[in-house]
Each structure stands twice: as C-alpha cells, then as structure tokens.
Amino acid sequence: MNSLKFTNAIILLLLISLTLVSFSYMNNKKHNPILTRHDKDDAEFIKLAEKFEKYMCHLNLPDCEGTIIGDQWAISAAHCAVGIVEKFDAGRKHFVIINGEEIEVDKVIMYKEWDNIQEKLAMLNDMSSLNDIALLHLKNKPLNSMQAKLYVDEDEIDKLVYMLGKGDIGNGLIGVNSNDGKQRGATNRIETATDKWLTWTFDHPDTKTKYLTEYEGISGPGDSGGPAFIVKDDTVYLAGISSWQDTKDGPEGLYGVVENYTRVSQYIKWINEEMAETNTASEEILRVVQKPNAIDDRPKAIDVDPSTLKLYVGEYEIQENIIKIYTKEKGTKLYLSVAGQPAYELVPTAEHKFSFKISGEYRIEFKKTANGIFNELITIQPDGTYKATRK
C-alpha cells in the first residue's frame, strides 16, 4: 500500500496506551525517520545537514519542514500546510522556526483539492493524482537565512539529491531506533520523473546499482514538506518536496521502499505567479489569509528560579512507562522526555504549571505532598487528564 507520511503528529507518550494524539490526520504503522544506510557513522549525516540548515523552515506543527525560496516565502507540502490552515480557520496565529527565530505566517496558498484533508487521506490507494505543494507567506523576512533557487530544468533523472530532516534515528536494516531532535542529511539519486513526482529507492549498500549514493537515505514523516536539493555550480536548487513513501506492501523505512517527492519543476509557473500575486486561477487554488483578529496562543512564560525547577527533576511512572523531567542550560530550562522520542521543552505559565513549548494545548502540573516533595505529574491534554507518580 502507498503510505502518506504521518507528518502532523505530536508524539507525547504520556498516555497509558502510548497513543498518538493531537495534530494527527491519519493512522500509520510507524513514525518513521530520516533513515540512513547502516554502514556509515551517524556523525557524517549530521555534518552533511549543516551545509543546508540556513535554507530550512521548520513548520513547528511540530513536525514538517519547508524551504526558504524568497524574502518572505517558504514552500512545503500541502498535507503539512493544512495544519496551519486549520489554525487560521480557528482564529489562531502560527509561527514557523527559521534559524532559531519564530516567524509569523500570514498566508497559505495550496491547491484546492486539499480542502478536505480527512477524505483525501482516507483514500490512500492512489496518491499519485494529488498536488502536494503549498506556499507560505511570512509576515517578516527571516534574519540570516538563505534562499534556495527553484530547479526549472526537466533533466532531474540521475541527479544527486540532498535531503534534510529532524526525524527519528535509524537505518535501513532496523528502521526506527530513537530520536534526539538533531538535524540530519542524506542523499539519493533520482530514478524517475513524472508530471508530479520525483522518485528514488532506498538502496542497500550491497545493491549493484548506479543509484546507490555515499550517504544513502530517505526522509520520513517528521520530515514531510522538506527539501530535495540539487547542487549545481555551488548553487543550491530545490528540486523536490517530501510527500509520501511506497512501501511495496512491506514495512516502512527499510531498504527497498520508494520515496515520492513533489516535482518542483512542474509547478514553476504557479509558484512564480503566486509569489508575484498575478495568478487569477482561483478555482484551482486554496488561498487562506490569517484572520485580522487572530490570537497568539503561544504559552506565555513566567520567571521561575532554577532552584525551584530542580525540585521537579526526576522520573515519573505511568503504567510502567517512564517520563523523565530534567533541566538544561545550567538549570534554567525544564524538559520532558520519554524513551525513543525527542525532548520537549516546558514553558512555566503559573506556579508549578507548565505548557509544552510546541503547543499550549498540552500542559502539565506538579503536585507535592505535605513534606514538600513533588511526587505527582499531572498531564492535561485534549483527550483527557492523566497522572504519573514519581519513582
């Protein structure tokens, strides 16, 4: 079965059932990563990503990536951008992250066929007809970013591509292993180019094929909307946008699966017209502008002394699952983590109360006993309230 990457999910393993909650638009068998060949040192893939970091726009959903292509423009996958559209419809602001800076998005432009995302994602047997591409207009020009040029030629076959993402750690033999939130890069070589898609295979290092690359890899759900770059004459071009993976009826993320990236060269006219605001074909396009009275629902932080933060540190258990609370940056910031997932920064919002930095919909509260020891962690999220007890 062709499987769309599960891109817009917050993995908070705080529930008894370890359920995936919140921004989910579909169910999926695994939460997959930037997966790399198994016979290379992981540090090499981290170093590779550093060359392209300033071109990246992290959509802050929390998953999904994008690419800077203009002074106030980024581009991503439509199935990622729909998460921002839903926030706009609810009268909320959205901020992407570029070089560590939060930048407000004030307009989303994508093909109208994505206006009913639930129905589209339920029909996974044929992803090939979808136009998985969207433009994001930024309210302000990001500082210290770099702009990728659009790849306009139609000679992509056999070209080497560079992919980036912050998905889970893993390789083609074992699949997902863990997640440390670090950016990694990988390469592959384009095998086919159609009217909508660029495709390539995740080749085993022992495979006798001209398409095997030194830093062979593929992207994954947390990396959807991210770039496939072609570098020519020291210039970085955006050739593809991460969209979906054909698993060939097998497990996702292992050697042999096929990546499908939206083929940017086939959308050049549309991109240029939208950025220049000269496209009048409104019947084919969904344009959503942020509401004038949209609210900024990012958690509002209060000051908490590091000595107080230290009191929360420890391990809390819920049905044999461990939640770790710890500090970083010399004890000034509090983090939460569970096995196999990235760390989540906690923002103090009231006495003994915190919100997840990535979403104010997820909150925790620490409860203490009469002797002053914090022995309970209460999690409040859209589907309920749960309690974990200090070990």
C-alpha positions in Angstrom: 0.0 0.0 0.0 1.2 3.5 -0.7 1.6 5.3 2.6 1.4 9.0 3.2 3.9 10.2 5.7 2.5 10.9 9.1 3.6 14.4 9.4 1.5 16.5 11.7 1.6 14.5 14.9 2.8 15.4 18.4 4.2 12.2 19.9 3.6 12.6 23.6 3.9 9.2 25.1 2.2 10.4 28.3 -0.9 8.2 27.9 -1.4 4.7 29.3 -1.9 3.4 25.8 1.0 5.5 24.4 -1.5 6.9 22.0 -0.5 9.3 19.2 -2.6 12.4 19.7 -3.4 16.0 18.6 -2.4 17.1 15.1 -2.9 13.6 13.6 -4.6 13.5 10.2 -4.4 9.7 9.7 -3.2 6.5 11.3 0.1 4.9 10.3 2.0 1.8 11.2 5.2 3.6 12.3 6.6 7.0 12.9 9.5 7.0 10.6 12.7 9.0 10.4 15.4 10.3 8.2 16.8 6.8 7.7 20.3 6.3 6.6 22.5 3.4 5.4 23.7 1.2 8.2 27.4 1.2 7.4 28.2 4.9 7.9 28.9 6.8 11.0 25.9 8.8 12.2 28.1 11.9 12.7 28.6 12.1 8.9 24.9 12.6 8.3 24.7 15.3 11.0 27.7 17.1 9.4 26.1 16.8 5.9 22.9 18.6 7.2 24.9 21.6 8.4 25.6 22.7 4.8 21.9 23.3 4.2 20.5 24.4 7.6 20.1 28.1 6.6 17.7 27.1 3.8 15.3 25.3 6.1 12.0 26.4 7.5 10.7 24.2 10.4 6.9 24.3 10.3 6.6 23.9 14.1 3.5 21.7 13.9 5.8 20.3 15.5 6.6 18.0 12.6 7.1 19.0 8.9 9.7 21.1 7.2 9.9 23.7 4.5 12.4 25.6 2.4 13.0 29.3 2.1 12.6 30.4 -1.5 12.1 34.2 -1.2 12.4 37.2 1.1 9.1 36.3 2.7 8.3 33.0 1.1 8.7 29.4 2.1 7.4 26.2 0.4 6.3 22.9 1.8 3.9 20.0 1.2 0.1 20.8 1.1 -0.6 18.0 3.6 1.6 19.8 6.1 0.2 23.3 5.4 -3.3 22.1 6.1 -2.4 22.2 9.8 -1.7 25.9 9.5 -4.9 26.5 7.6 -6.9 24.8 10.4 -5.2 27.2 12.9 -6.1 30.1 10.7 -9.8 28.9 10.5 -9.8 28.7 14.3 -8.6 32.3 14.6 -5.1 31.4 15.8 -1.7 32.6 14.7 1.0 30.3 13.5 4.8 30.7 13.7 7.5 28.8 11.9 11.1 28.5 13.1 13.9 29.7 10.9 17.5 29.7 12.3 16.0 29.6 15.8 13.8 32.6 15.2 10.0 32.4 15.3 8.4 34.0 12.2 4.7 34.5 11.8 2.9 33.0 8.8 0.1 35.3 7.4 -1.0 33.5 4.3 -1.1 29.9 3.0 -1.6 29.0 -0.7 -2.2 25.5 -1.9 -4.2 23.5 -4.5 -7.8 23.4 -3.5 -8.0 19.7 -3.7 -6.6 19.6 -0.2 -9.5 21.4 1.4 -11.0 18.2 2.7 -7.9 16.5 4.2 -9.7 13.8 6.1 -11.4 12.5 3.0 -8.2 12.7 0.9 -6.1 10.8 3.4 -8.7 8.1 3.7 -8.2 7.3 0.0 -4.6 6.2 0.1 -4.7 3.7 -2.7 -3.8 6.4 -5.3 -1.7 9.3 -4.0 -0.3 9.9 -7.5 -3.1 12.3 -8.5 -2.5 14.8 -5.7 -0.7 18.1 -6.0 1.2 18.0 -2.6 2.6 21.5 -2.6 1.9 24.8 -0.7 3.4 28.2 -0.4 3.7 30.0 3.0 3.9 33.8 3.1 5.9 35.1 6.1 5.0 38.3 7.8 8.6 39.3 8.2 11.8 38.5 6.4 13.8 36.0 8.4 17.3 37.0 9.5 20.4 35.2 8.4 18.5 32.7 6.2 19.4 31.7 2.7 17.1 31.2 -0.3 17.1 28.1 -2.5 16.6 28.7 -6.2 13.8 26.7 -7.9 15.0 23.9 -10.2 13.4 24.8 -13.5 15.0 22.3 -15.9 13.4 18.9 -16.6 16.6 16.8 -16.6 16.3 15.6 -13.0 16.7 11.9 -13.7 20.1 10.6 -12.4 20.8 13.8 -10.5 22.1 13.5 -6.9 19.7 15.0 -4.3 20.3 16.1 -0.7 17.5 15.6 1.9 17.3 17.1 5.4 15.1 16.5 8.4 14.9 16.0 12.2 13.1 12.7 12.2 14.0 9.7 14.3 17.4 8.0 14.2 17.5 4.7 12.3 18.8 2.8 9.3 17.6 0.6 6.5 18.2 -2.6 8.4 16.4 -1.8 11.7 14.1 1.1 10.9 13.4 3.5 13.8 15.7 3.4 16.7 15.4 6.6 18.7 15.1 10.4 18.4 17.4 13.1 19.6 16.0 16.1 17.7 19.2 16.6 15.7 19.1 17.6 12.0 20.5 15.0 9.6 21.1 14.9 5.9 21.1 12.1 3.5 21.5 11.6 -0.3 19.9 9.6 -3.0 19.7 9.6 -6.8 16.6 10.4 -8.8 15.3 7.4 -10.8 12.1 8.6 -12.3 10.4 11.9 -13.1 6.7 12.2 -13.9 4.3 15.1 -14.3 4.0 15.4 -10.5 6.7 13.2 -8.8 10.4 12.6 -8.5 11.1 9.1 -7.1 14.1 7.2 -5.8 14.7 3.9 -3.9 16.4 3.3 -0.5 19.1 1.0 -1.8 21.0 -1.4 0.4 24.8 -0.7 0.3 25.4 -4.2 -1.2 23.0 -3.4 -4.1 24.7 -3.3 -7.5 23.1 -0.2 -8.9 24.3 3.1 -10.2 21.7 4.8 -8.0 23.4 3.9 -4.7 25.0 7.1 -3.0 27.7 7.6 -0.4 25.2 8.9 2.2 22.2 6.9 1.0 19.0 7.6 2.9 15.4 8.6 2.8 13.2 11.1 4.6 10.3 10.2 6.9 7.1 11.5 8.4 8.6 14.2 10.6 10.5 15.4 7.6 7.5 15.8 5.2 7.5 19.0 3.3 11.3 19.1 3.5 13.6 19.6 0.5 15.4 17.5 -2.0 18.2 19.8 -3.1 20.3 19.6 -6.3 23.6 21.4 -6.1 24.9 22.7 -9.4 27.9 25.1 -9.7 27.8 25.7 -6.0 24.2 26.9 -6.2 21.5 25.2 -4.1 18.3 24.4 -6.1 15.1 23.0 -4.7 14.0 20.1 -6.9 11.6 18.2 -4.7 9.3 18.4 -1.7 9.0 15.3 0.6 5.5 13.8 0.3 4.9 10.1 0.5 6.5 6.6 0.5 5.6 3.5 -1.4 6.4 0.6 1.0 5.7 -2.1 -1.6 3.3 -3.7 0.9 6.1 -4.1 3.4 7.3 -2.2 6.5 8.1 1.5 6.1 11.5 2.9 6.2 13.5 -0.2 5.3 15.7 -0.8 2.3 13.7 -1.1 -0.9 11.0 1.4 -0.2 10.4 4.2 -2.8 10.3 7.9 -2.0 7.9 10.2 -3.8 8.7 13.9 -3.8 6.6 16.6 -5.4 8.4 17.7 -8.6 9.1 21.4 -8.3 10.0 22.0 -12.0 6.3 21.2 -12.9 5.0 24.0 -10.7 7.3 26.8 -11.6 4.7 28.9 -13.4 2.2 28.5 -10.5 4.9 29.4 -7.8 6.1 32.5 -9.6 2.6 33.8 -10.3 1.5 33.3 -6.7 4.6 34.9 -5.3 4.1 37.9 -7.7 0.3 37.8 -6.9 -0.6 37.6 -10.6 -2.4 34.2 -10.6 -6.1 34.6 -11.2 -6.9 30.9 -11.5 -8.7 30.9 -8.1 -10.8 27.9 -9.0 -7.7 25.7 -8.7 -6.1 27.3 -5.7 -6.9 27.5 -2.0 -5.7 30.8 -0.5 -6.1 31.3 3.2 -5.2 34.5 4.9 -4.8 34.8 8.6 -7.8 36.5 10.3 -7.2 40.1 11.3 -8.1 39.4 15.0 -6.1 36.1 15.2 -4.8 35.3 18.6 -1.3 34.4 19.6 -1.8 31.3 21.7 1.8 30.5 22.3 2.5 29.8 26.0 3.3 32.9 28.0 6.3 32.3 30.2 6.8 33.4 33.7 10.1 33.5 35.6 10.9 30.6 37.8 14.1 30.3 39.8 16.4 27.4 38.9 16.2 26.2 42.5 12.5 25.6 42.0 12.9 23.9 38.7 15.3 21.5 40.3 12.6 20.3 42.7 10.6 18.8 39.7 13.5 16.8 38.3 13.1 13.1 38.4 11.4 10.1 36.9 7.6 9.7 36.9 5.9 6.4 36.1 2.6 5.8 34.3 1.7 2.1 33.7 5.4 1.1 33.5 6.2 3.9 31.2 8.8 6.4 32.4 8.6 10.2 32.0 11.9 11.9 32.7 12.0 15.5 33.9 15.3 17.3 33.8 16.9 20.7 33.3 19.3 22.1 30.8 21.2 25.4 30.2 22.6 25.5 33.7 19.3 24.6 35.3 17.3 27.4 33.7 15.1 25.4 31.4 12.9 22.3 32.1 12.5 19.4 29.7 10.3 16.3 29.5 11.2 13.1 27.6 10.1 9.6 27.1 12.0 6.7 25.6 12.5 6.8 21.9 11.2 10.4 21.5 12.7 13.9 21.3 12.9 16.0 24.4 10.1 18.6 24.8 10.8 22.0 26.4 8.4 23.0 29.1 7.3 26.7 29.5 6.4 27.8 33.0 3.0 29.5 32.9 1.9 29.5 36.6 3.0 28.2 40.0 4.0 24.5 39.4 2.3 24.6 36.0 3.9 24.3 32.5 2.9 24.2 28.9 4.7 22.3 26.1 6.6 24.9 24.1 5.3 23.4 20.8 1.7 23.5 21.8 -0.3 25.3 24.6 -2.9 22.6 24.3 -0.6 20.2 26.3 0.0 21.2 29.9 1.5 19.6 33.0 1.2 20.3 36.7 3.4 19.1 39.5 1.7 18.2 42.8 3.6 18.0 46.1 2.9 16.2 49.4 2.8 17.7 52.8 6.5 17.3 53.2 7.2 19.4 50.2 8.2 16.6 47.7 6.7 16.8 44.3 5.5 13.2 43.8 2.9 13.6 41.0 2.9 14.8 37.5 -0.5 15.6 36.0 -0.8 15.9 32.2 -3.7 17.8 30.7 -4.3 17.3 27.0 -7.3 17.4 24.6 -8.4 13.8 25.2 -8.1 13.8 29.0 -6.1 14.2 32.2 -3.6 11.6 33.3 -1.4 11.1 36.4 2.2 9.8 36.7 3.8 9.1 40.0 7.4 9.8 41.0 9.5 6.6 41.2 
